[in-house]
Amino acid sequence: MKDIIFFLISGLGLGALFAMLGAGLVISYKGSGVINFAHGALAMFGMFTFDSAWNRGEIFLPWVDFLPTHTVNIPVRITLDSDGSAPFVVALVIALAMAALLGLAVHFLVFRPLRNAAPLGKVVASVGLLLYLQGVALLNFGNSFPQPRSVVPDEVIENFLGLGKPISRITLYVVGFSILFGLVLWAGYRFTRFGLATRAAAGNEKGALLLGYNPQTLAAVNWVIASVTATLAVIIVGPLQGQITPIGLSALIVPALAAALIGGLRSIPIAIIGGLGLGAVRTLLDIKKATWFDSGPLTWIENGVSQAVPLIVIVLVLVVRGKSLPIRGSVEERRLPLAPQPKRMYEHALVWITVITTLAFVFENAGNRTRFANAIQNGLILAIILLSLVILTGYIGQISLMQMSFAGIAAFITARMMADGIGRGSNLTPVSGPSLPWPIAGLIGVVVAIIVGIIVGLPAVRIRGVQLAVVTIATAVAIQSLYLENEVITQLRAGIPAYVKEPTFLGADIGARSDRAQNENPLFALFGGVVLALCAIGVANIRRTGVGRRFLAVRANERAAASAGINVARTKLLAFAMSAGIAGLGGVMLGFKQVEVSSANFVYGASLAILATAYLAGITSINGAIVGGMLLSAGALVPTFSNYMFHGTNIDSYIGPLTGLGIIVTAIIHPEGVAPFFGEGVRHAGGWLVGAIPGAETIRSNYRGAKGTMVKAFMAALVIGTAFFVYNAKFIENVWLWILFTAFLAWAMMFAFSLTLGKPSPSFGEAGAAWVDWGKRFGPTALAGYIAGWLIWPLRVDTYSQVWMPLLGAGLALFIRSLYRRITGKTPPHGAEGATPDHSPGTDEPALVGAN
């Protein structure tokens, strides 16, 4: 019993960190109604600032030098002392000032513009802030993570309280400080005029305005207090946490959320007590798990039992008290973007599967460019996983931060079902399994993911929005330790990855790797393209059916949906099951691609990045999932192309800050995401090409007419035939000549076919006029961008492509032009897949729904 008491007391030190971070979350929620998932990242940046100033005599500002030219630079570093250190008091003041500056910036630049946004927008903005701060910290502070020095006495007290074991004084100091800190904050919010005003604004912003208080000023001050609180907590308790890393400190958000929820997001003292208790229990379980769970039926939970404590607390609090948790009364709240009606999915599927497979063949064994084949494979799989969020978040409005956990469960189950007791790959230790064929093993993995999805969806019956996001992020952390890193269940020792046998079809190898052991097999791209197309068509059909209409009704107004006879609980669980199934299918495909899947692929941070990418691309549309997966996700085409073409710029180091900044800007300016811009560009280009290519209008006018079947058959044959020609036209060595000859041959066949349908339209004269018109409208913008690219890049790097850099400048100029016209309303918005949004009942939310 003495041991238990001692370990509980020693765990209070770590609990002090949870307690003060939890108190900071309560403060930020009181002030602005935001559950800040970047709270740990704010503490991280403040701690790095303190350590850098105290031990290195340097200050790093919260941005990066995005113009590292020879002559022009953005200031990032300030040297305080040439001896490499600054006094403790000076370093502490600087760190707290930096925390206050970050708090003000977070309010004025991020959450004040989002004060009326839908809850999803605020969650995604906080995730973007987290990614931004992590990326900036890695760039500015480097990868050499320090072990923080204690700022309070750290001598040892022998035989503490007669319990027979020594304890560090730092534990007692930090516990006492956290309690005193909590009491000071409680008294300030309970008895001061500022505290009363904050509580009034938290209850009803309109009422606070009528009483003469400015809610935004109150929110700004509270953000400063929350940020300073987080920084102070980590500075004082940091030595107990161990080595400080950007990701490690950011992950403290989960136990901090548990502490804040114990306090009901209202009470700072109860949050302090809850955090202390969480730390005590977690430390006790960490020390005693080998004794308590080493044998018997609970052996399987030994590995992750301590990590599961925050999840258990969060679920119990939200399920028991979810209805009573405070909801900040804002003046107005916008709804999620419309979910457009998909159209022409089969045509899209045929064209893009052919294009993707053709590109995969082109980049097979292409030397350094083989990386594009790997990027295509990555993009296909990530697009499948992003489609799972279109259903769960885009259609029914439930926020999930664990989609990669569903994928990981399915991948590991598939690997285990295909195992045959023979060690393979990195794991030479035999792993038992039934050695099932890959389709059956993959199906079992997807089914298990669906079952887990339904279980995770059970809390959604009573809670939604940000509260559900809290549950899912805690579940993702628990699954990481309870299953993916559990040696008892997976039989994988010391983090060894799980081996997945490569799939075959009719004797052909459709796995990702070629004979050169590179991820470049074109048949896997065809396999992934077909799976993605089937998933996209399935999601599109869900949107068109009564199930989709029920989803949208629940998303818009659960009470109105229930009054119309919709079973809200069953509808939510159905959405979770479908979403988990699609994410699980993506995980199975990821297992086939990687051959060896590791738990590191499915950490909670990956799920945050998936949600952020889905929102950045357009979370309510199928186009958004495909654009996000194929173009924007890490490892997909745009990042890979950037690293290949612009390697001299070291652009891959800036992915984190740029992604986070892009997510925040998207949440503020254009919640529909960037997919509409791509869709608008494709539609505009398609419409322009029809008027600029002789004979194209004739084919389009007959596409849905009496000769539609013949036209569709011809177009399908043309697309597939062109793909075969591209693959076999390797006798043309010059790539530009190859492209031009292929385009000319395809046009000649199309023009000849148009002659069988009637008089070709447009004529050569009309097509020429269209080219001239295009040049007048877009030529100046493209030329200005081309010249800017030609001038700017030489200032930035020593080596660059004289072909691609100016073309990139022209492309960026045209994109900025499109963005400007959309924001200013000069270009009307369009829906996805060529559909123009119709705000009448039946196209997005049914007529029965009301405002969120």
N, C-alpha and C positions, 0 to 999 in steps of 0.2 A: 504493500500500500504506500510505503514511503517513496518508492520509486515512481509510482503514478503521480503522487502529489508533486514530487520534484520536477518531473518532466512537464507537467502542466504549468508549473511556475516558470520554468525555463522557456516554455513556448510562448509566454506572454510577451517576450521581446519581439518576436516576429509578429505576434498579434498586434503590437503597438503600431507597426507599419500598416497592417490592414486597417486598423482602427482610424488612423489619421487620414489615410487615403479615402476610406469610406466616408469620413466626415467631410472631406473636400467634395465628394460626389453629392452629398446632401446639400452642401452650400450652392454648388452650381445648379442643381435642380431647383432649389428654392428661388434662385435669382433669375433663371431663364427657362425653366421647364425642360432642360436638355439633360439626358443621361449621357455623359461625355465618355465615350469609349476611348478617347485619347488622353484620359486623365493620367494614366501611368506614363504615357509618352511625355506629357508636360513635366511630370516629376523627373523623368529620365534626363531631359534636356537641362533642367535646373541643376541636377546633380552633376552632370558632366561639366557644366559651366563652373560650378564650385570647385570641383576637383582640378580642372584645368587651370583655374586662377590660383589656387592654393599651392599646387605642386609644380606647375609649369610657368606661372606668371603670364598666362595668355587668356584672352577672351575671344570666343568665337561667336559671331553674330548669327541669328537664326535664319540665314539664307546661304546660298552657295554662289560661287563665282561662275556665273553662267556665260561670261565673256572672257575666258582665259586667253586673251590675245597677247601679243608682244607689247602692245602700247596702251591698251585700255583694259582695266580690271575693275571688278566690283569688290570693294573692301569687305573682307570677311574676318580677318584676324587683327586683334589689337594687342600689342605687347605691353605688359604692365611693368615688368622688371627684367632687366637683362640677365640677372642672376638665376632666373628660372623659377621664381616663387614669389608669392605675395603674402602678406600677413593674413592670419586666419580671419580677423574681423573684416578686412577689406574684401577677401574672397567671399565671405558670407553675405556682405551687403551687395556685392555685385551679383551673386546668384539670385538673391531675393529680388533685386531690381530687374534682372532678366525675367524672372518668373512673373513679376507684375507686368512687364512689357508684353510678354506672351499672352497673359490673361486679357489685357486690353485688345491686343491684335485679334485674338480668337473671337472676342465679342464683336468688335466693330467690323472686322473683315469677313467673318464666317457666319456667326449665328445671328447677329442682328439682321443681315439681309434675309435670313431664313426664318425669321420669327413667325411668319404665317405659313411656312411650308408644311407639307405633309410630314408625319413622323419619319417616314422612310428617308426623306431628304436630309433630315437632321442626323439620322444614324449614319448615312453614307458620308455626310460632310465630316463627322467626327472620325470615321474610318480614314477618309482622305487626309485629315489632319494628322492622324497617327502615322500613316505612310510617309507623309511629308517630313515630319519630325525625325522619324527613324532614318530616312534617307539623308537628311541634312547632317544628322549626328555621325553617320558612318563616313560621310565625305569630309567633314570638318575635324572630327576628333580622332578619326582613324580606326583601325581594327585592333589596336593594342589596348585592351580593356583593363582598367586598373582595379586593384583591390583597395577600396576606400579606407582611409585612416579614420579612426574613431575621434569624434569631437568631444567626447566625454570620457572620464576616467574608465579604464578597462581592466583594472586589477581584479584579481580573483578573491572571492570570499570563501574560505575553506569551511566545510561542514555547515553549509547554509541551513539555518533553522533546525539544526540537529538532524538533518535528513541524510547525512553521511556523504554528501557529494558537494564539490565546489561549484560556484556559479559566478559568472562575470558580473562586475558591477554595472557594466553597460546595460545589461538587461533590466536591472532595477531602475536605472536612470531613465531609460526610454519609456518604461511603463509609467513611471511617475510623471514624466513629461507629457505623455499622451493623455493621461487623466486630467492633469492640470490644463492642458491645451483644450481638451473637450469642454471643461467647465468654463473656461474663458469665452470660448465661442458660444456656448449655450447662453451664458449671461448676456453677452453682447446682442444676440438675436432675441433674447427674451425681454430685456429691459430697456434697450436703447431705442431711440426714435427711428434710427436706420433699420434695426431689426423688425420693429413693428411695421414699417413701410414695406420691407421685403416680404413679410408674411402676408400683408394685405395684397400685394401685387401677385404673389403666388396663388392666392385664392381667386382673385378676379382682377384682371388688368384694367377693365373698365372702371371698377370701383376705385382702384388706386388712382387712376387719372382724375376722377371726379374729386378725390380728396387732395389733389394737388401734387401727387408724386409722379415722377417720370419713370415708368417701368424700365426703360432702356438704360437710364443712368444707374438705377439700382442694380440692373443686371450686370453692367460693366464693373461696378465695384465688387459684386459677388464673384465674378469671374477672376478678378485680381486676387481676392481672398482665397478662392479655391486653388488657384495656381501656386500662390505663395505657400499655402498649407501643404500641398503635395510636395513641393521642393524641400520645405523644411523637414517634412517627415522622412524623406529619403536621405537627406544629409545626416540626420541624427541617427536613424535606425539602419542606414545603409550597411555599416560593417557587419551587422547580423545577417544581412541578405547574401553576403558574399560578393564575388566579382560582379561589377556593374556592366551590363550590356544593354544596348538599345532594345533588343527583343525581350530580354529577361525582365527588365523593369516595366515594359509595356504590358507584359502578361499579368502583372499584379492587378490588373483591372478586374479579374474574375473574383478573387477573394474580397477585394474592395467593394465590388457590387453586392456581394453577399452581406457584408457588414452594413452597407447603406440600406439595403432592403430590410434587414432586421430592424433598423430604425424607421422603417416605413417611409423612407425618403423625406421624413419630417424631423425626426429627433436626432440631434447630434450626440447627446449622452448615450442613448441606446445604441447608436451606431458604433460608438467607442467601445462600449461593453461587448457588443457583438463581435467586433473585430478582434478584441483581446481573447474572447472565447474561441473564435475560429483558429487563431494562431496556437493557442494552448492545445486544442484537440488535434490539430494537424501535426504538431510536433510530437505529441504523445503517440499518435498512430505511426508516424514515421519511424520512431525508435522501437516501438513494441510490435510492429506488424510481423516481424520475423518470428516472434514468440507466439503471438496470438493466432496467426493465420498460416503457420508453417505446415500444418497438417489438418486433415478433416475436410468437410465439404466446402469450407470457405477458403481453401488454398488459392483458388483462382483470383481472389480479390486482393491478395497480398500486395501485388505490384502497384495498384492504383487506388488503394482505399483512402489514403490521405488526400489525394487530388480530387476525390469524389465528394469530399465534405462540402465545399462551396456549392456544388450542384444540388446536393440534398437540401441544404439550407435554402437556396434560392427557390427551388421547386415548392418546398413546404410553405415558404412565406407567400409566394405568389398564388398558389392554389388556395391556401387558407384565407389570405387577406387580399387577394388580387383585386376584388371589387372595391376594397376600401382604400387602396393606394391612391395618393393624390394625383389628380390630373389638372395641370395648370390651366387656368381659364384665360385663353388668349382672345384677342379682339376678333381675329379671323383666321381660318386655317384652310389652305388650299388642298384640293384633292390630288390624288395621284394622276399622272398623265393618262390620256385615253389609251385603251388597248385596241388598236385598229384591226379591222376585219381583214384577214389574209386573203389574197387572191392569186390565181395562177401558180399554185404551189407545184403542180406536176411539171409545168413547163420550166419553172426555176430549177426543180430537182434534176431534170434531164440535162439542162445546159451546164449547171455548176458541177454536177458529178463528172461530166465529160471534161470540163475545163480543169478541174482539180486533178483528175487522173492523168490528163495530158501533161500538165505541169510536173506531176510526179515522175513521169517517164522522162521528161526533158532533163530534170535535175538528178536523175539516177546516175551515180558514179560520175559526177560532174566536177570532180576536184574540190576546190574550196567552196564552190557553190552548192555542194551536196547538203550544206546546212539548210538550204531552202526546202529540200525534201523533208527534213526533220521538222522544220517549222510548219509545213503543211500538215503533217501528222499531228503535231501539237494543237494546231488550230482546230482541226476536226474534232478532237476529243474535248477540248475546252468548250467548243460551241455546244456540244451535247450537254455538258454539265450546266452551262449557262441557260439552256432551254428549260432546265428544271426550275430555275428561278422565275422564268416567264410565267409558269403556271402558278407557283406558290406566292410570289410577290406581285408580279405584274397583273395576274388575273384575280387573285383572291385577297391580296393585300397583307399577307402574313410575312413577317421579316425573319429570315433564317440566316444564321451565321455558322452553319455546320454542313453545307452542301458537300464540301470535300471530305467530311467525316463519313457521310453516306457512301461516297465514292470509295473511300478507303476500306470500309467494311466489305463492300462487294468485291473489291480487288483481292483482299486477303482471304475471304471465303472461297473465291474462285481458285486461288493458288492452293489452298488446303484441299479442296475437292479434287484437284488435278494431281496432287502429290501421290507418290506411290512407294514411299519408304526408302527412296534412293536420294542421296545427297547430290545436289546439282548447283551449278553457279557458285556464288560466294559462300553458300551454306553447304558444307560437306557433311554436316550432321544430318542423318536421315530424318525426314518429316513424314509422319504417317498420314495416309489418306486413301480414299477409295479409287484413285486413278480414273476419274470419270472423264468422258470426252468433253472437249471444251464447250460445246453448246449447252450441255447439261450443267456443267460446273458453273458457267457464267449465269445461267438461269437461276441456279440456287443462290448465287451471290446477289443477284438482283432481288430475289424474293426476300432474302434476309434483310437487305437494305430497306425494302418496303415495310417489313414488320417493325424494324427500328423506327422508321419514319412515322408509322402509326402511333407507336409508343411515345415518341417525342411530341407528336401532335396532340396528345391528350391534354396537356396544359393549355393548348390553344382553345380548348372548349370554353375555358373561363377567362383567358387573357388574350391580348393581341398587341400588335404594334411593338413598341420599344420593350415592353415587359417580356414579350415572347422572344425578342432578340437576346435579352439577357439569359433566358433559359437555354437557348440554343448555343450561345457561346460557352456557357458553363458545361453543357453536354459535350461539346466538341473537345474541351480540355479533358473531361472525364473519360471519353472514349479513347483518347490518345493513350492514356496511361492504363485504363482498365482492359483494353483489348489490343490495340495496335502495338503496344510495347510490352504486352504481357507474355512472358516466356512460357508460362504454364499453358496458356490457351494456344498460342501460335507455334510453340516448340522452336522458336527462333531465338538463339542465344546471343546476348551482347549486341543487340541491334542489327544482326545480320538480316538482309532483306529476304523477302519471300520470293521463291522462284516460280514463274508462271510459264508453263509450256507454250510454245508457239502454236497458233491455230493453223489448221489446214482445211482446204475445201476441194473435194473431188481430186485429191492427190496433189493439189497445188499449195505451195507455202504462201499463206496470206498474212504471215507475221510481219512485224515492222522491220526486222533486220534483213539485210541482204547477205550474200555470201561473204562480203567484206566486213560483216559484223557492224555495219553502219545502218542507222535508221533511215533507209532510203527505198525500201521495197515498194514499187508502185502499186502492187496488188493490195497492200495494206491501206493505201490512200483510197483505192476503189472500195475496199471493205468499209473504211471509216466514212466515206462519202455516202454510201448506201445507208449505213446506220443513221447518220445524221439526217439524211433526207427523210427516212421513215419516221424518225422522231419529230422532225419539223412538220411533216404532214399530219402526224398524230396530234400534235399540239394545235395545229391549225383547225383540225376537225373538232377538237374540244372547244375551241373558241366559237365555232359555228353552231354548236348543238345546244340543247337545253342545259347540259352540264356547265358549259361555259357561261351561259346567261346566269345560272345560279351562282357561279363563282363571282361574277362581276356584281351581282346584287349584294352578296355578302360583303364584298370589298367596299361597296359604297355606303351601306347602312345595314348593320346586322339586325336591328330591331324592325326596320321596314321589311327586310327579307323574311324574317320570322313571321311577321304579320301576314305576309303573302303566302304562307304555307311552306316555306323552305326550311328544311331541317338544317339549321346552321351548324350544329356540332358534326353531323354526318358529312356535310359538305366540306368542312374544314379538314376532317380526317381523310376524306377522299383526295383532297388536294395534296395533303402531306404524303399520302401513299404514292400518288402519281409522280410527284416531284422527287421523292426518294428513289423511286424506281428508275427514273431517267438519270438522276445523278449516279445511281448504282451502275447503270449501264455504261455511263461515261467512265466510272472507275474500272469496270471490267476491260474496256477498251484501253485504258491507261496501263493496266497490267499487261495486256498483250503487247503494247508498244515498248514498255520499259523492260519486260522480261523479268526483271528483279524489282519488286516494289518494296519501298521502305516506308516506315512510319513517318519519316521526315517529309514525305510528299503530301501528307494529309494533316498537318498541324493546323491549329485553329487560325493561325495567321493566313494560311492559304485560303480558307473560307472567307475571311475578311476581304482578301484581294479579289476573290471570285464575285462577291456581292458588289464591290466597288466597280469592277470592270463591267458587270451587267448593267449597273446604273449609268455608268459613263457611256456605254454604247446605246442603251435604250431598253429598259427592263420590261417594258410592257409589250414589246413586239418581237416576233420571230426574227425579223431583220436585225434587231439589236443583238440577239444572242449570237447570230452568225457573224455579224461584224465584230462583235466583241471577241469571240473565240478565234476567228481566222485572222483578224488584223491587230487587235489591241492587247490581247493577253500576253503575259510574259512568255517568251519563247515562241510566239506566233510570228506572222509574216512581217509586220511593221517593225517590231524591235529587232528581229533578225536582219532585215534589210538595212536598218539603220546601223547596226553594228558592223555589217559587211561593207557598206558603201562609205560610211563616215567613221571608220575606225580611228582615224587620226584625231577626232574630236573627243574620244573617250566618252561617247554619249551613253554607254551602258551604265556608267557610274551615276548618271543623272536620272535613271529610270524611276527610282523611288520618289524623289522630290517632284519630278515632272508629273508622274501619275497622281500623286496626292493633290498637287495643285490643280491638275485637270479635273479631278473628281469634284473638288470644292467649287471651282468655277462652273462646272456643269450643273451642280445642285442649285447654285444661285441663279444662273442666267437661263439655262435651258434644261429643265428637268426631264424633257423627253429624250435626252441623250444625243449622241452624235449620229446615230443611225439614220435619222431623217435627212441629215445633210448628205450622207452617202446615197440614200434612196433618191433624194431629189436630184443629185448629180447623175445617177444612173438613168433616171427617168428622163431628165433633160437631154442627156447624151443620146439615149435611145430615140427620143422624139426628133432630135436634130438630125441624127443619122438617117432616119426614115425619109426626111425631106432633103437630105444631102447626097443620097446614094441613088443613082438612076434605077428605077424599077422597084425600090423597096416599098413605096406607098401602095403599089398594086398588090403586092403580096400581103401587106397588113390589112388592106381593105377586104381581102378575100379570106382572111384567117378565120373569121367567125361567120362567114357567109355560107352559101350553098356548097362551095368547093372547099370548105374548111378542113374536112378530113384529109383531102389530098394535099392541101397546103401544110398541114401539121406533119403529115408523113414526110413530105419533102424536107421541111425544116429540120426534123429529127435526123433524117439521113444526112443532111448537109452538115449538121453539127458533129455527128459521129464520124462522118467521112473526113471532115477537116481535121479532126483529132488524129485519125489514123495517118493522114498525110503528114501532119506535123511530126508525128513520132518516126515516120519512115523517111522523111526528107533530109536525112543526115548527109546526103551528098552535097548539099549547099553549105559551104563552110562559113560564109559570112552571115552572122546572125541577123543583121538588118536586111540583107537581101532575102534571107529566108522568110522573115516576117512579111516583107512587102509582096513577095511572090505568092505566099499562102493567102494573104488578104485578096490579092488580085484574082487568084484562081477561085476562091469562094464567091467573090462578087460576080465573076463571069458565069458561074453555074446558076446563081440566083437570078441574074438578069435574063439568062436564057429561059429559065422557068417562068419568069414574069411575062415573057412574050406569049406563052401558052394561055395566059389568063386574060389577055386583052392588051390594050395600049399601055406600054410601060409608063409609070408615073412614080416620081417626077422625071421629066425629060432631062437631058444633059444640060440644057440651058437653065432650067429651074434648079437643078442640083448645084450648078456653078454659082448661081445667085445666093443660094443658101450658104455656101462657103464664104462668099464675100461678106455677107451679113454677119456671119460668125466672127470673121476677122475684125470687123468694125466694133462689135460689141465686147469681145473678150481679148482681142489682140493687144490693146494698150496695157491692160492689167497684166497679162502674161508676159509681155515684153519688159514691163517695169520689174516684175519679179525675177525674170531671167537676168537682167542687168544687175539687180541687187545681189542675187546669188553669186554672180561672177565677181562682184566687188567685195562682198563681205567675207566669203569663206577664206580667201587668202590671208585676211587679217586674223582669222581664228586659228588656223592650223598651218603647218608647213607642207603637209602632203594632202592632196584632195583630188577628186575626179573632176577634170575640166568639162566632162560631159554631163555627169549626174548632178553636180552641185548647182549649176545654173538652172537645170530642169527642175530640181527640187524647189528653187526659189520661185519659178513660174507656177508650180503646183500650189505652193503655200499662198501665193498671191491670189490665185483663183479661189482657194478655199476660204481665205479671209474675206474676199468679196462676197462669197455666198453666205458666210456667217453674218456679215454686216447687213446684208439684205434681209436675212431671216429675222434678225433681232429688231431691225427697224421697221419690219412689216412690209417692206417693199416686195418681198416674195411671199405668197401665201403658203401656209404650212400644208403638208400633205401627209397622209397616213402611210403605213408600211405597205410593201408589196404592191405599190402602184395605186393604192386606194386613197381617196380623198376623205378625211374624217367627216363623218356625218353625225352631227350631234343630236339627231333625232333618236327616239327610243328604239332600241334593238341593235344599234350599231356599237354601243359600248356598254353603258349601264341601262338596264330596263327602266321603264317609266316609273316603276314603283319606288325607286331609290330616291334618297334625299342626300343632303350634304353630309360629309363625314363629321 
